[in-house]
């Protein structure tokens, strides 16, 4: 029996499961009894939401951290459940996309384990789709620097790259710093640069809007405080 590593997406926020995860993916996730996750508590909440064949307390959840060694990952991958399945979940969205789960997937390939990606929400792709910005050339940067001057310098560098390559730039921010980031974008980017704000994707609070920096400055700022938000811009 060949081991299979199933990459199971999880929600981006509070939302009915049928809105973001196909029924077949839910069915597979519910019967897997060995998981690898960044946070066991979050993984259990996800499993409770979709329902499991076995009691959750009987499901093995390995915690992936920056201290996890490749050898540990290989040991986990060599011990699937009785059906030969292992699940990999992220904290939010698609595992292994802007996510440390990519290291587990690489080890799976080295062990000749079949890797099966399941369809589900990716804030990066959803944001690009809804932004109206360039969807053929884009780059996701993770987080910008925290310090104000360094952050502004980095944004200017990304804007220069965007103009040179005609490439959409994407990044996220710690939710409680969203409003400060929004203001920095208005203060730093050129008036003609198009900025998209994609807030709380797939949830009832979802809000997506694209304007030039000049247009954003003419209206009240959006409410982004403490809500997962993706920032995208194209110079």
N, C-alpha and C positions, 0 to 999 in steps of 0.2 A: 504494500500500500504506500503510495507516494504522498509525502507530506505536502500540505498546501497552506500557504500563508495568505490569509484573507485580509485585505486592506479595507476596513469598514469605516466610512465617514460618520461623524457624529454632528450634532446640531451646532449651529452658530449662536444659538440663543433659545429662549423659550418659544417653542412652536410645535404644533401637532406633528407627529412623526411622519404621517402620510404626505406632508408638504415637502419634506426634504430627503426621505429615504424610501426607495422603492420597496414594495412588499417582499419581493424575492430576497433582497439584501437583508431586510429585517428577519426573514425566516432563517437565513443562514446564520446571522449574528446571534439569534436566540438559541441555537443548538451547539454553538462552539463552547467548549468547556475550558480552554486555555487561552488567555489573552496576554498581550504585552501592551502596556499603557504608561503614559507619563505620570498619571495620578490615579491610584487605585480607587480612591473615593469617587472621582469623576466617572471612571469606567463603570463602577457599580451603579451609579445614578443612571447612566446610559442604558445598562442592561436591565435595570428595574423598569425603565421607561418602555422599552420594547418588549419586555417579557422574556423569560428564559425557560428552557425545557427542564433544566436542573435547578435546584435552589441556588441562589446567588452565592451562598456561603460555601458551596461545593465547587465553585468555579475558581480555577487558579488564575491569579492576575500578577504578572511580573511587572515590577516598576522600573521603567527606563529613566535613567538620569544621566547627567554629564559625567558621572563616575562609573557608569556601566561599561565594562570592558567588552571588546569583541568576543573574547572567550565566553563570557557570561551569556551574551546574545546567542552564540552558537549552541551553548548548552540548553537554553530555552527552546531554540528551534528544533533541537534533536529530541524534544519530549512533547510531541503534540498530544491531543486528546485521543480517545479510543478510535475516532473516525479519521485520524490523521490530519486534523485541522488545528490551526492556530490563528487567532485574530489579532490584528494590530489596530489600535485606535489612537487618535490624537486627542488633545484637549478640546479642540474645536475644528470642525471642517474635515478636510481630507488628510489622512495620515501620509507622512513622507513628503508632503508639499509644504515647504517652508517649515519643516518639522523634523525633529531628531529621529523620527521613525525611519528616515531614509537610510540610516546606518544599519538598522535591522534588515531592511529589504536587501541591502548590499550583501550582508552576510548570508541571507537566504539564497541569493543567486550563487554565491560561492559554494554553498552546500547542495546545489542543484535542486533546491526546493521550488515547487511551482508557486509563483506569485500571482495572486488574483485580485486586481483592483475592482472595487464595487463603486457604482455610481452614487454620488451624494454631493452635498454642498461644498464648494470651494469659494471662499470670499474673494480670492484673487480673480478667478474666472468670472464670477457673477458681477464683480465690480467692473471689470473690463467690458463685459457684455453690455452693461447698463449705462456706461459712461459716455458713449458716443466718441470716445477718443480712439487712437490707433490700436486696433486689436491684432495687428500682424507683428508689430514690434513693440514689446513692452518688457520692463524689468521690475522685479519686486526686490526691495531693499531691506525688508524687515523694519527695524527701528532707526530713526534719525538720532543724532547725538542729543543729549539732554541739555547741555549748557547752551545758553542762548546764542552766543557768538559762533560756536562750533556748529550749531544747528543751522543757523542762517548761511554759513559758508557751505555746508553740505548741500543744502537746498539749491543754492546758486550753482554748485557743480552739477547737480542732477539736472537742473534747468538747461545748462549749457549742453550737456549730453543729449537731452531731449531735443533741443533745437538742431544739433549737429546730425543726429541719427534719425530724427523724426520718430522718436521712441517714447511711448507713454511710461511715466515713472510712477511706481506704486510703493506705498509704505504704510505702516500702522503706527499707532502711538498708544501708550498706556492710557486707558480711558479717562482717568482723572486729569490728564494733561491735554486732552483733545482741544479744549478751547484755547489754550496757550499756543498750541501748534497751529490752529486755524489762524490766529492773529499773526503769528510769525510768517505764515504763508502769504498773507495779505501784505505784510510789511516788506517781504523779501522778493517775491516773484514779480516779473514784469506784468504790466497791465493787460497785455494781450494774451498771456498764458492762460490756457483753459484749465480750470480746477474742478474736479468732481469730488463730491463728498458722498460716500456710501455708508450710511449708518444702519446698524442693527439688521443686517441682511437676513432675509427669510423669516423675520419675526413680525409681530403686529406693529412694532415701532419702526419698521423699515422705511427709510427715506433716502432718496437718491436724487442728486441735482448737480448739473454741470453749468458753470458760468465762467466767463473770463474773470480775471482778478479785478479788473475795473468794475465789472458788473456786481461782483460779490461785495465790493466796498459801498455800493449804493443801497444795500438792503440790510435789515437786521441779521445778526449772525444766527446760524442754526443752533439748535439745542443738541450738543454733542456730549455733554457732561456725563461721564461714567457709563457711556454706551460704546460698545465695540464699533469702531469706525475705520474704514479704509479710505485713504487719501490717494487720489490719482491726479496727475497733471501732465499736460502736453504743451510744450512751448511752440 
